[in-house]
């Protein structure tokens, strides 16, 4: 039985959200100290889609709730490696954003 070939849109979504997931995980684990570090590093380091502003800007723009829902759907379909880290999962309830957390730390 042959595996179904994913559409280009499905591949883009999986790759995009996988990067968001890993960046969120790095921030939660303290590997990244500020969202700017992650955004600039991702854009200039591996060519993350610059029109998004970077992964943390993308999460803040898309909304943590939508990102978590999409990661949950992807985890169900493709395995737990797509599961959102706890910090990202908690953000929708409080309305937190990555750049909002930065501002709160600075205050």
C-alpha positions in Angstrom: 0.0 0.0 0.0 1.5 3.3 -1.1 1.5 6.3 1.3 -0.5 9.3 0.2 1.6 12.2 -1.0 1.0 15.3 1.1 0.0 18.4 -0.8 2.5 21.3 -1.0 0.2 23.3 1.4 0.3 20.4 3.9 4.1 20.3 3.7 4.4 24.1 4.2 2.1 24.0 7.2 4.0 21.1 8.8 7.4 22.7 8.3 6.3 26.2 9.4 4.5 25.0 12.6 7.4 22.6 13.4 9.7 25.6 13.4 7.3 27.6 15.6 7.2 24.7 18.0 10.9 24.3 18.3 11.5 28.0 18.8 8.8 28.1 21.5 10.5 25.2 23.2 13.9 27.0 23.1 12.4 30.0 24.7 10.6 28.0 27.4 13.9 26.2 28.2 15.9 29.4 28.4 18.0 28.8 25.3 16.6 32.0 24.0 16.4 35.0 26.4 14.3 37.3 24.2 11.9 36.9 21.3 14.1 39.2 19.2 17.0 36.7 19.6 14.8 34.0 18.2 13.3 36.1 15.4 16.6 37.5 14.2 18.4 34.2 14.6 15.8 32.3 12.7 15.6 34.8 9.8 19.3 35.3 9.3 20.4 31.9 10.6 18.3 29.4 8.6 16.2 31.6 6.4 12.9 31.5 8.3 10.2 33.4 6.3 11.3 37.0 6.8 7.9 38.5 5.9 6.6 37.0 9.2 9.0 38.9 11.3 10.3 35.7 12.7 8.8 32.7 14.6 7.9 34.7 17.8 6.4 37.5 15.8 4.5 34.9 13.8 3.1 33.2 16.9 2.1 36.6 18.3 0.4 37.5 15.0 -1.3 34.2 14.4 -2.3 33.9 18.1 -1.0 31.4 20.6 -4.5 29.7 20.7 -4.5 29.0 16.9 -0.8 27.9 17.0 -1.6 25.4 19.9 -4.7 24.2 18.1 -2.7 23.6 14.9 0.1 21.9 16.7 -2.4 19.6 18.5 -4.0 18.7 15.2 -0.5 18.0 13.7 0.5 16.0 16.8 -2.7 13.8 16.4 -1.9 13.2 12.8 1.9 12.9 12.8 3.0 12.2 16.4 3.8 13.9 19.6 7.0 15.6 18.3 4.5 18.3 17.1 3.0 18.8 20.6 3.2 22.4 21.9 5.4 23.0 24.9 3.7 23.8 28.2 4.6 27.5 28.2 3.0 28.0 24.7 0.0 25.9 25.7 -0.6 28.2 28.8 -0.4 31.5 26.9 -3.9 31.6 25.4 -5.6 31.4 28.8 -3.7 34.5 30.0 -3.6 36.3 26.7 0.2 36.4 26.9 2.3 37.1 23.9 6.1 36.6 23.5 6.7 40.3 23.0 4.3 41.1 25.8 6.3 38.8 28.2 9.4 40.8 27.1 7.8 44.1 28.0 6.6 42.7 31.4 10.1 41.6 32.2 11.5 45.0 31.4 9.0 46.8 33.6 
